[in-house]
Amino acid sequence: MFNSKKYEPDDKMIDIISDNYNLLQVMCRFGISLGFGDKTVENVCKQNHVDCYTFLTVVNYMASNYTHVDEDISRLSISTLLRYLKSSHEYYLNFELPFIQSELVKALDDDDNLAKLILKFFQEYMKEIRKHMLYEEKTVFPYVDTLLNNKKLPSYEIEVFSKHHGQADLQLNELKNVILKYLPADNLRNNQLIATLYDIYANEEWIKAHGLIEDNIFIPAIRKLEMDIKQNDTSNGYNSILQIHNSNKDIISEREKDVIIDVVKGMSNKEIADHLCISINTVTTHRRNIARKLQIHSPAGLTIYAIVNHFVDINSVKL
């Protein structure tokens, strides 16, 4: 299934897909349409407004079974990579997971308690994956957009995402084992169940590939972008950025910290006042002082600040 050949811009797109049909998913997630005839990779990418170098970096990484990334990270088109990841999320959350769930429903016996447990197990897996991907879409991707558009560093960095970037592999593996070992079925349901199980295995491979591409291509590319911006930021100075990460905890009082935590929890000014036993006017004053000290004026910005400075745990934040 995997090919050790390194694909080049002048290779035919049809040959890449013929060598490894899994790359069909990569092609689609980059927004490349079918019907490309015998055109080369370079021509197909140009026709679909896709950066060829970025496309081939992902393709060659997957084709070599995730063994290495020997490309120049600085040559990657981060905007192209971002579109690829967003498209992957859309496909996975809106099609792949609901499709497998519907196939499980068809394959399982409604009256079997073990079958009901398996379906619940998969729904919990879906919930975890959705939570992870929504965090990326609400926090990580907008952060990268800010870097690309403004060339400035907000009070967040990709290392925060990297440290909390996990996968639900073990949970899905347990689900497969339960189906394989313990679930009886008649012949018709058995055929449906085997077909669904095959889809679950393919799903597991896909989510593994998605995570590895983020870890080994996307995150290093953003680190490089952050480094470039730090080196080129002569107007505001990198020291001011370090202040945001390292010193702002010191200039924020304990009461202001309490206010920030309550804001992150989604409380209104009145709820914060009741919780902290202070007046609404005092809450308003604290929030005004917080905004002035941190230059952060939105709950989303305070959420990122609170996560970076360990006021709250990232897993406790409601997205």
ZAMARGU-4260 file (C-alpha; in steps of 0.2 Angstrom, whole numbers, plus 5000, padded with zeros to 4 digits):
<rodrens>
0) 5000/5000/5000 | 5014/5012/5004 | 5027/5017/4991 | 5045/5022/4995 | 5046/5033/4980
5) 5047/5052/4983 | 5034/5060/4971 | 5039/5075/4961 | 5030/5090/4953 | 5032/5082/4936
10) 5024/5065/4941 | 5006/5062/4935 | 4993/5064/4948 | 4984/5048/4942 | 5000/5038/4946
15) 5001/5044/4964 | 4983/5039/4967 | 4986/5022/4958 | 5001/5019/4969 | 4992/5023/4985
20) 4973/5025/4985 | 4973/5033/5003 | 4981/5048/4995 | 4964/5051/4986 | 4958/5058/5003
25) 4973/5070/5004 | 4970/5076/4986 | 4952/5079/4991 | 4955/5088/5007 | 4967/5100/4998
30) 4952/5104/4987 | 4958/5096/4971 | 4944/5090/4960 | 4943/5073/4950 | 4944/5073/4931
35) 4962/5078/4930 | 4966/5066/4916 | 4985/5063/4913 | 4991/5080/4920 | 5006/5082/4931
40) 5005/5086/4950 | 5011/5103/4947 | 4998/5107/4933 | 4984/5099/4943 | 4989/5110/4959
45) 4991/5126/4948 | 4973/5122/4941 | 4966/5120/4958 | 4976/5135/4966 | 4985/5123/4978
50) 5003/5126/4983 | 5012/5111/4975 | 5026/5110/4987 | 5015/5109/5002 | 5004/5096/4994
55) 5019/5085/4990 | 5026/5087/5007 | 5010/5080/5014 | 5009/5066/5001 | 5027/5061/5003
60) 5025/5060/5022 | 5010/5049/5020 | 5017/5038/5006 | 5033/5034/5016 | 5022/5028/5030
65) 5026/5043/5041 | 5044/5040/5043 | 5051/5057/5040 | 5049/5075/5033 | 5064/5080/5024
70) 5057/5095/5016 | 5061/5113/5019 | 5048/5119/5032 | 5051/5137/5027 | 5045/5134/5010
75) 5028/5127/5015 | 5012/5138/5012 | 5004/5139/5029 | 4988/5146/5022 | 4987/5130/5010
80) 4991/5119/5025 | 4978/5128/5036 | 4965/5125/5022 | 4969/5107/5021 | 4967/5105/5040
85) 4950/5114/5041 | 4944/5104/5026 | 4949/5088/5035 | 4940/5093/5051 | 4924/5097/5041
90) 4925/5080/5032 | 4928/5071/5048 | 4915/5079/5059 | 4901/5081/5047 | 4903/5066/5036
95) 4915/5052/5042 | 4910/5051/5060 | 4891/5052/5057 | 4892/5039/5043 | 4901/5026/5054
100) 4888/5029/5068 | 4874/5026/5056 | 4882/5010/5050 | 4884/5004/5068 | 4866/5007/5071
105) 4862/4997/5056 | 4874/4983/5061 | 4869/4982/5079 | 4854/4973/5087 | 4843/4986/5096
110) 4839/4973/5110 | 4857/4968/5114 | 4863/4978/5129 | 4881/4975/5123 | 4877/4982/5106
115) 4870/4997/5115 | 4885/4999/5125 | 4896/4998/5110 | 4886/5012/5101 | 4888/5023/5117
120) 4906/5019/5117 | 4908/5026/5099 | 4897/5041/5103 | 4909/5045/5118 | 4924/5044/5105
125) 4915/5055/5093 | 4913/5068/5108 | 4931/5068/5112 | 4937/5070/5094 | 4924/5084/5091
130) 4930/5093/5107 | 4948/5092/5101 | 4945/5098/5084 | 4933/5112/5089 | 4947/5118/5101
135) 4959/5119/5085 | 4946/5128/5075 | 4941/5141/5089 | 4959/5144/5096 | 4973/5137/5086
140) 4967/5141/5068 | 4962/5159/5072 | 4979/5162/5081 | 4988/5156/5065 | 4977/5167/5054
145) 4982/5182/5066 | 5001/5177/5063 | 4998/5177/5044 | 4988/5193/5043 | 4996/5204/5056
150) 5013/5197/5058 | 5011/5199/5076 | 5012/5187/5091 | 4996/5187/5102 | 4997/5180/5120
155) 4997/5162/5114 | 5010/5151/5105 | 5009/5135/5096 | 5018/5126/5110 | 5003/5127/5121
160) 4993/5117/5107 | 5008/5105/5105 | 5008/5100/5124 | 4989/5096/5124 | 4989/5088/5107
165) 4983/5070/5110 | 4973/5057/5101 | 4959/5045/5106 | 4968/5029/5099 | 4966/5019/5115
170) 4948/5022/5116 | 4945/5017/5098 | 4956/5001/5100 | 4946/4996/5114 | 4930/4998/5104
175) 4937/4987/5090 | 4942/4973/5102 | 4925/4972/5110 | 4917/4970/5093 | 4929/4957/5087
180) 4929/4947/5103 | 4912/4948/5111 | 4898/4953/5099 | 4888/4939/5091 | 4878/4942/5075
185) 4868/4933/5063 | 4875/4931/5045 | 4867/4947/5038 | 4871/4958/5053 | 4889/4950/5053
190) 4892/4956/5035 | 4886/4973/5040 | 4896/4973/5056 | 4912/4967/5047 | 4910/4981/5034
195) 4908/4994/5048 | 4923/4987/5057 | 4933/4989/5041 | 4927/5008/5041 | 4932/5010/5059
200) 4950/5003/5055 | 4951/5015/5041 | 4945/5029/5052 | 4959/5025/5065 | 4972/5026/5051
205) 4965/5042/5045 | 4965/5051/5062 | 4982/5044/5065 | 4988/5052/5049 | 4979/5068/5053
210) 4988/5070/5070 | 5005/5066/5063 | 5003/5079/5050 | 4999/5092/5063 | 5013/5086/5074
215) 5027/5084/5061 | 5022/5097/5048 | 5010/5110/5054 | 5017/5113/5072 | 5035/5115/5066
220) 5029/5127/5052 | 5020/5138/5065 | 5035/5137/5076 | 5046/5143/5062 | 5033/5157/5058
225) 5033/5163/5076 | 5052/5163/5076 | 5053/5173/5060 | 5040/5186/5067 | 5050/5187/5084
230) 5066/5191/5074 | 5058/5204/5063 | 5047/5213/5076 | 5058/5228/5078 | 5043/5240/5081
235) 5036/5232/5097 | 5051/5222/5102 | 5051/5204/5107 | 5053/5208/5125 | 5036/5215/5126
240) 5030/5198/5120 | 5040/5189/5134 | 5032/5201/5146 | 5015/5195/5141 | 5020/5177/5144
245) 5031/5179/5159 | 5027/5195/5169 | 5009/5198/5167 | 5005/5186/5180 | 5015/5197/5192
250) 5006/5213/5188 | 4989/5205/5190 | 4982/5205/5207 | 4975/5190/5216 | 4957/5198/5215
255) 4960/5202/5196 | 4965/5184/5193 | 4949/5178/5202 | 4939/5189/5190 | 4949/5182/5175
260) 4945/5165/5180 | 4926/5169/5182 | 4926/5177/5165 | 4933/5162/5157 | 4920/5152/5165
265) 4907/5162/5156 | 4900/5172/5171 | 4892/5189/5169 | 4897/5204/5179 | 4883/5201/5191
270) 4887/5183/5193 | 4906/5187/5196 | 4900/5200/5209 | 4890/5188/5218 | 4903/5174/5218
275) 4917/5186/5224 | 4906/5195/5236 | 4910/5212/5228 | 4899/5225/5219 | 4896/5226/5201
280) 4905/5242/5200 | 4920/5234/5207 | 4920/5220/5195 | 4919/5233/5181 | 4934/5242/5188
285) 4944/5226/5189 | 4939/5221/5171 | 4944/5239/5165 | 4961/5237/5174 | 4964/5220/5167
290) 4961/5226/5149 | 4973/5241/5152 | 4987/5230/5160 | 4986/5215/5147 | 4979/5225/5132
295) 4967/5210/5130 | 4948/5216/5128 | 4939/5200/5124 | 4934/5184/5134 | 4942/5174/5120
300) 4958/5183/5123 | 4957/5181/5142 | 4954/5163/5140 | 4970/5161/5130 | 4979/5171/5143
305) 4972/5161/5157 | 4977/5144/5149 | 4995/5150/5145 | 4998/5157/5162 | 4990/5141/5170
310) 4975/5150/5179 | 4964/5137/5171 | 4967/5119/5164 | 4964/5118/5145 | 4953/5103/5148
315) 4941/5112/5159 | 4938/5126/5147 | 4920/5124/5139 | 4922/5128/5120
</rodrens>
